[in-house]
Amino acid sequence: MRRLVATAALAASLFASTAFAHAECTVADPTPTPLNVRTAPNGRVIATLDNGQSVYIIDHTLDRQSRAWVYVGDSETDKPLGWVFREFIVCKGEAR
């Protein structure tokens, strides 16, 4: 029975992370400048994203200061872009 419960919990967590990864999200940076896209959390800036741009989350992590970062892809081209500060990404159905 424990194995069944553990297997169900693992399956649920995998499903949840997969569903989260493909959520419809948009860039919502409160500053007037574009959002920096980086090679890694706190890494080198490689691009920028405009407010309102559609993205999807591929991965997520915390930096050394426990701030959330997400690896995003472009919803239109379906190509990975890089790491952005999670606070500036809003996903459909997410409470703000």
ChimeraX attribute file (.defattr): number of C-alpha atoms within 10 A of each C-alpha:
attribute: neighborCount
match mode: 1-to-1
recipient: residues
	/A:1	6
	/A:2	7
	/A:3	8
	/A:4	9
	/A:5	10
	/A:6	11
	/A:7	12
	/A:8	12
	/A:9	12
	/A:10	12
	/A:11	11
	/A:12	12
	/A:13	12
	/A:14	12
	/A:15	12
	/A:16	11
	/A:17	14
	/A:18	14
	/A:19	11
	/A:20	17
	/A:21	19
	/A:22	16
	/A:23	17
	/A:24	15
	/A:25	23
	/A:26	21
	/A:27	22
	/A:28	19
	/A:29	19
	/A:30	11
	/A:31	9
	/A:32	8
	/A:33	11
	/A:34	15
	/A:35	21
	/A:36	18
	/A:37	22
	/A:38	19
	/A:39	15
	/A:40	17
	/A:41	22
	/A:42	15
	/A:43	12
	/A:44	12
	/A:45	16
	/A:46	13
	/A:47	14
	/A:48	15
	/A:49	20
	/A:50	15
	/A:51	18
	/A:52	13
	/A:53	14
	/A:54	19
	/A:55	27
	/A:56	27
	/A:57	27
	/A:58	19
	/A:59	16
	/A:60	17
	/A:61	15
	/A:62	13
	/A:63	12
	/A:64	9
	/A:65	6
	/A:66	8
	/A:67	12
	/A:68	15
	/A:69	21
	/A:70	23
	/A:71	24
	/A:72	26
	/A:73	21
	/A:74	18
	/A:75	17
	/A:76	10
	/A:77	8
	/A:78	11
	/A:79	12
	/A:80	15
	/A:81	20
	/A:82	24
	/A:83	28
	/A:84	28
	/A:85	21
	/A:86	19
	/A:87	14
	/A:88	16
	/A:89	23
	/A:90	21
	/A:91	19
	/A:92	10
	/A:93	9
	/A:94	8
	/A:95	6
	/A:96	5
